[in-house]
Amino acid sequence: MIDHLSYLNLMTRFRWAFATADPELLDAVLGPGFEWHMHTFDPKNPTPTGGILRGIDEMVVELERRKAEWIGVKFEGLNEHFAPGLITQSFTISGNDRG
């Protein structure tokens, strides 16, 4: 079972890997069955929608797209929870999409 300090270390490394979109760093912190569930919604109709990315390659493509097309990005309300074999992270993101 993962202890709290190991969890914090893992998430610190994940956040750096996410920010840099580095495939090697992502590979060091994500499991082979990694899935990224991306949910978006229209504030007037808050029904979640979005896609699921599977694996590091798909994640890197999305992160690079965001770097190229998003400006003024702001993250708020980060929540992380963990259990053996599962880590979830939720947050609100805002900004402008040039794409």
N, C-alpha and C positions, 0 to 999 in steps of 0.2 A: 504494500500500500504506500502511496506517495505521501510524504509528510508536507506540512504547510510551507516550510522553507524551500523544499524542492519544487513545489508548485509555483511559488513566487519567482524562483529562478527561471523555471521553464517559461512562464508568461513574460518575463522580462526579455528573454532571448527571442520569444515569439514576436513580441512587439517590434523589436529591432529587425528581425527577418522580414516582417510584414512591411515596415516602413521602407526598407531598402529593396524589397522584391527580389532578394537574393535566393536563387534556387537551392544552393548548398546550405545556407543557413536555415531555410524553410525545411529542407530534408532532415536536418538535425533535430528539429522540434516537432515535426508532424508525423503521425503514424501512417502506415501504408493504406489504410482505409479512410484517410482524411476526406471530409466533405465540408464545403463552405455553403451554408444555406443563406442566400442573400434575399432579404425581404424588404420590399419597398411598398409604399402606399401613398395614395392621394389623400392629403389631410381632410378633404371633403368627404372621402369615402375610405375610412381606415381599414380596409380589408387587405391583409397581407398578400402580396404577390412576389414573384421573383424566381430566380433560378437556383439550381444547385450546381456548384462546381466540384468536380471530383479530381483530386490529385494536385500535386504541386504545379505541373505544367499549366493546367487551366487557371490556377490561382495567379501565377505570374503573368499570364496574358491579361487577366482582368486588372491586376495592379498596375501594369504598364499602361493600359488603356486609360485608367483613372489619372495617372500622372500626366498624361498627354492632354487630357480633356477637362479635368476638373480644376477649378481655381477657387480660392477662398474657402478651402475645406476646414470645417470645425467639427470636432468630436465632443460630445457631451454625454454625461450619464453612463459612463462605462461601468458595467457590472460583470463580474466573472464568478463562475461557480464551478466547482469540480467534484468529481466522484471517481472512484477507480475506473480508469479506462475512458473517461468522458470529461471534457472541459467545454463549457459553454461561455460565450461572451456576447453581451448585447450592449448596444449604444445607439445614440442618435447622431446622425451625421448630416451636415448641411453644407451648402456651397453652391457654386454655379457649374453647370455642365456645358462646355462649349461644343460637345459632340451631340 
